[in-house]
Amino acid sequence: MRLTVSTATSRSVCVWRGVRRDSGGCSRRQRQDAPGGRTAMEQVVLKAQKKDESGKGAARKLRAEGLVPGVIYGLGKETVGFAVQRRELYDLLDKATGGNVLISLDMPDMQIDADTAALIKEIQWSPVHKEALSVDLQWISLKEPVTVSVNITIHGHATGLEEGGSMNQIRYQAEVECLPTDIPEELTMDVTGMQISETRFASDLAVPEGVTLLLDPEEPIATIARPISAADLEVRTDEELPEGELEELALAEEQSEAAAEAAQSTEADGEAEAESDSAE
């Protein structure tokens, strides 16, 4: 069975990571090396307390006490309500790499299998105070592949930038499928040697062993736009219009000029005739 985790979580974490908070009491399990010399995603221990009451009133009371209400579900397990210290949740988000964090939930009276962990599925934020209102966690099996979004970063020295070009990163995230412990911190792409007007694609991303990229190989990731000169900003109609349209425009212009001259001639003749009549 393959589990897809909402990418909305990654976006929330990315937004959050731009704001710093005081560190809380989250602890990390030791990071282990994965097969092939890669580093397995570490699990972060999040302490929680079971939440018995439900409803808006109970949630407001928890927030007033510095807690964030949440629920955890998945893998056919019963949905369980809980609450975590806001400071510890923020510390966990600060530890999130690439928008993903593997969670070992530590809650009294809850038996958790050794091959089970949790991922953040969704966080609701206050649009006014920018505080977390609630958090949804999803149980996952460490032995089954999951689909998550991972951030894309570019590195290297692009030659085209020295020539006045500008780097345009088209895509900043990509979905991958892998075991939870193999979720990469990021996907990287080397732009060394890129020239102006050159594009690099998903096939140029460095994808770790054991990770499947769920993106069309021809999907563009980054391109270098050519510099815009003053001449490029000028409107050069003569170069842009087809030859037939140019002839039509030239003919229309001649006809317009002839009509204007005829009108002026008629007006002049009328004025001369009026003056002659006046003299008589």
C-alpha positions as CSV (number, residue, x, y, z in Angstrom):
1,M,0.0,0.0,0.0
2,R,1.3,3.5,-0.9
3,L,0.3,6.5,1.2
4,T,0.0,10.0,-0.2
5,V,0.5,12.8,2.3
6,S,-1.0,16.2,1.6
7,T,1.4,18.7,0.1
8,A,-0.4,21.5,1.9
9,T,1.7,20.6,4.9
10,S,4.9,21.3,3.1
11,R,3.7,24.7,2.0
12,S,2.7,25.6,5.6
13,V,6.1,24.5,6.9
14,C,7.9,26.5,4.3
15,V,6.0,29.6,5.2
16,W,6.6,28.9,8.9
17,R,10.3,28.5,8.5
18,G,10.6,32.2,7.6
19,V,9.6,33.1,11.2
20,R,11.8,32.2,14.1
21,R,10.5,31.0,17.5
22,D,12.2,30.0,20.7
23,S,13.2,26.4,20.8
24,G,11.1,24.0,22.8
25,G,11.5,20.6,24.2
26,C,11.5,18.3,21.1
27,S,14.3,15.8,21.1
28,R,15.7,13.9,18.1
29,R,16.4,10.2,17.7
30,Q,19.9,9.6,16.4
31,R,20.2,9.9,12.6
32,Q,21.0,6.6,11.0
33,D,22.8,5.9,7.7
34,A,20.6,4.5,5.0
35,P,21.8,1.9,2.5
36,G,24.2,3.3,-0.1
37,G,25.8,5.8,2.2
38,R,22.8,8.1,2.3
39,T,21.5,9.6,5.5
40,A,18.1,8.4,6.6
41,M,15.5,11.0,7.7
42,E,15.6,11.3,11.5
43,Q,12.6,10.9,13.7
44,V,11.7,13.8,16.0
45,V,10.0,13.0,19.3
46,L,7.0,15.1,20.0
47,K,5.4,15.0,23.4
48,A,1.6,15.2,23.6
49,Q,-1.2,14.8,26.0
50,K,-4.5,13.1,25.2
51,K,-7.4,15.5,24.6
52,D,-10.7,14.3,25.9
53,E,-12.9,17.3,25.3
54,S,-13.8,18.5,21.8
55,G,-15.5,21.6,20.3
56,K,-14.5,25.3,19.8
57,G,-14.7,26.1,23.5
58,A,-12.3,23.4,24.5
59,A,-9.9,24.3,21.6
60,R,-9.9,28.0,22.7
61,K,-9.2,27.0,26.3
62,L,-6.2,24.9,25.1
63,R,-4.8,27.7,23.0
64,A,-5.1,30.1,25.9
65,E,-2.9,27.7,27.9
66,G,-0.2,27.7,25.2
67,L,-1.4,24.4,23.7
68,V,-2.3,23.5,20.1
69,P,-5.1,20.9,19.7
70,G,-4.7,18.2,17.2
71,V,-5.8,14.8,15.9
72,I,-4.0,11.7,14.6
73,Y,-5.4,9.1,12.3
74,G,-4.6,6.6,9.6
75,L,-3.6,3.0,9.1
76,G,-7.1,1.9,10.2
77,K,-6.4,3.2,13.7
78,E,-9.0,5.0,15.8
79,T,-8.8,8.8,15.5
80,V,-7.3,10.2,18.7
81,G,-7.4,13.8,19.9
82,F,-4.3,15.3,21.6
83,A,-2.7,18.6,22.5
84,V,0.9,19.7,22.2
85,Q,2.8,22.7,23.6
86,R,2.8,25.4,21.0
87,R,6.5,26.0,21.6
88,E,7.4,22.4,21.0
89,L,5.3,22.3,17.8
90,Y,7.2,25.3,16.5
91,D,10.5,23.7,17.4
92,L,9.5,20.6,15.5
93,L,8.7,22.8,12.4
94,D,12.1,24.4,12.7
95,K,13.6,21.0,12.5
96,A,11.6,20.1,9.4
97,T,13.8,19.5,6.4
98,G,12.4,20.2,3.0
99,G,9.0,20.7,4.5
100,N,8.8,17.2,5.9
101,V,9.4,15.8,9.4
102,L,9.1,12.2,10.6
103,I,7.4,12.2,14.0
104,S,7.6,9.8,16.9
105,L,4.6,10.7,19.0
106,D,5.2,10.4,22.7
107,M,1.8,10.3,24.5
108,P,0.9,8.5,27.8
109,D,-1.2,5.4,27.6
110,M,-0.7,5.1,23.8
111,Q,1.0,2.0,22.5
112,I,2.9,2.7,19.2
113,D,4.4,0.0,17.0
114,A,8.1,0.2,16.4
115,D,7.6,0.4,12.6
116,T,5.0,3.2,12.9
117,A,5.6,6.9,12.8
118,A,3.6,10.0,11.9
119,L,3.8,12.8,9.3
120,I,2.1,16.2,9.5
121,K,-0.8,16.2,7.2
122,E,-2.2,19.7,7.8
123,I,-1.7,22.7,10.0
124,Q,-4.3,25.5,10.3
125,W,-2.9,28.9,10.9
126,S,-4.5,32.1,12.2
127,P,-4.6,34.6,9.4
128,V,-4.4,37.5,11.9
129,H,-2.0,36.3,14.6
130,K,0.0,33.8,12.4
131,E,-0.3,31.2,15.2
132,A,-1.0,27.5,14.8
133,L,-4.7,26.8,15.5
134,S,-4.7,23.0,15.0
135,V,-2.5,20.2,13.6
136,D,-3.5,17.0,11.9
137,L,-1.1,14.0,12.0
138,Q,-1.2,10.9,9.9
139,W,0.0,7.5,11.0
140,I,2.4,5.9,8.4
141,S,4.2,2.6,8.3
142,L,8.0,2.8,8.1
143,K,7.9,-0.3,5.8
144,E,5.5,1.1,3.2
145,P,6.3,3.8,0.6
146,V,4.7,7.2,0.9
147,T,4.3,10.1,-1.6
148,V,5.4,13.5,-0.3
149,S,6.5,16.9,-1.8
150,V,10.1,17.8,-1.5
151,N,11.8,21.2,-2.1
152,I,14.0,21.8,-5.1
153,T,17.1,23.8,-4.8
154,I,19.6,24.8,-7.5
155,H,23.4,25.2,-7.1
156,G,26.5,25.8,-9.2
157,H,27.9,28.6,-11.3
158,A,25.8,29.4,-14.4
159,T,27.9,30.9,-17.1
160,G,24.8,32.8,-18.6
161,L,24.5,34.9,-15.4
162,E,27.9,36.5,-16.1
163,E,26.6,37.5,-19.6
164,G,23.7,39.4,-18.1
165,G,21.1,36.6,-18.1
166,S,18.8,36.0,-15.2
167,M,18.0,32.7,-13.5
168,N,14.3,31.7,-13.5
169,Q,13.4,28.8,-11.3
170,I,10.1,27.5,-12.7
171,R,9.4,24.7,-10.2
172,Y,10.2,24.7,-6.5
173,Q,8.7,21.4,-5.3
174,A,8.3,17.9,-6.7
175,E,6.5,14.8,-5.5
176,V,8.6,11.7,-4.7
177,E,7.8,8.2,-3.6
178,C,10.0,6.4,-1.2
179,L,10.1,4.8,2.3
180,P,9.5,7.3,5.0
181,T,13.1,7.0,6.3
182,D,14.4,7.7,2.8
183,I,12.5,11.0,2.3
184,P,15.3,13.4,1.1
185,E,15.8,16.8,2.6
186,E,15.7,18.3,-0.8
187,L,16.2,17.6,-4.5
188,T,19.2,19.4,-6.0
189,M,20.0,20.5,-9.6
190,D,23.5,21.6,-10.7
191,V,23.3,24.6,-13.1
192,T,27.0,24.8,-13.7
193,G,27.7,25.9,-17.3
194,M,24.1,26.9,-18.1
195,Q,24.0,29.4,-21.0
196,I,21.5,32.1,-21.8
197,S,18.2,30.7,-23.1
198,E,19.2,27.2,-21.8
199,T,16.6,25.2,-19.9
200,R,17.2,22.3,-17.5
201,F,14.6,19.7,-16.8
202,A,13.4,17.2,-14.2
203,S,15.7,14.6,-15.7
204,D,18.7,16.8,-14.5
205,L,17.7,16.6,-10.9
206,A,19.9,14.6,-8.6
207,V,17.5,11.9,-7.2
208,P,18.9,9.7,-4.3
209,E,18.9,6.0,-4.5
210,G,15.6,4.4,-3.3
211,V,13.6,7.6,-4.3
212,T,11.3,7.7,-7.3
213,L,10.6,11.1,-8.8
214,L,7.0,11.5,-9.8
215,L,7.6,14.1,-12.4
216,D,7.7,14.1,-16.2
217,P,11.5,14.0,-17.1
218,E,10.8,16.8,-19.6
219,E,9.2,19.1,-17.0
220,P,11.3,22.3,-17.0
221,I,12.9,23.2,-13.7
222,A,15.0,26.3,-14.4
223,T,16.0,28.5,-17.4
224,I,18.2,31.5,-18.0
225,A,16.4,34.4,-19.6
226,R,18.4,36.6,-21.9
227,P,19.0,40.2,-20.9
228,I,16.5,42.8,-22.1
229,S,18.1,45.8,-23.9
230,A,16.6,49.2,-24.7
231,A,16.2,48.2,-28.3
232,D,14.1,45.2,-27.2
233,L,11.7,47.5,-25.5
234,E,11.1,49.6,-28.7
235,V,8.0,48.8,-30.8
236,R,9.3,47.7,-34.2
237,T,6.1,47.2,-36.1
238,D,7.9,47.0,-39.5
239,E,9.7,43.8,-38.3
240,E,6.8,42.2,-36.7
241,L,4.1,42.5,-39.3
242,P,4.0,40.1,-42.3
243,E,4.8,41.6,-45.7
244,G,1.2,41.5,-47.0
245,E,0.0,43.5,-44.0
246,L,2.8,46.0,-44.5
247,E,1.6,46.7,-48.1
248,E,-2.0,47.1,-46.9
249,L,-0.8,49.6,-44.3
250,A,1.2,51.5,-46.8
251,L,-1.7,51.7,-49.2
252,A,-4.1,52.8,-46.4
253,E,-1.6,55.4,-45.4
254,E,-1.4,56.8,-49.0
255,Q,-5.1,56.9,-49.3
256,S,-5.4,58.6,-45.9
257,E,-2.9,61.2,-47.0
258,A,-4.6,61.7,-50.4
259,A,-8.0,62.2,-48.7
260,A,-6.5,64.7,-46.3
261,E,-4.9,66.7,-49.2
262,A,-8.2,66.6,-51.1
263,A,-10.1,67.8,-48.0
264,Q,-7.6,70.6,-47.5
265,S,-7.9,71.6,-51.2
266,T,-11.7,71.6,-51.1
267,E,-11.6,73.7,-47.9
268,A,-9.1,76.1,-49.6
269,D,-11.3,76.4,-52.7
270,G,-14.3,77.0,-50.5
271,E,-12.6,79.8,-48.6
272,A,-11.3,81.4,-51.9
273,E,-14.8,81.3,-53.4
274,A,-16.2,82.9,-50.2
275,E,-13.7,85.7,-50.3
276,S,-14.5,86.3,-54.0
277,D,-18.2,86.5,-53.3
278,S,-17.4,88.9,-50.4
279,A,-15.3,91.1,-52.7
280,E,-18.1,91.4,-55.3
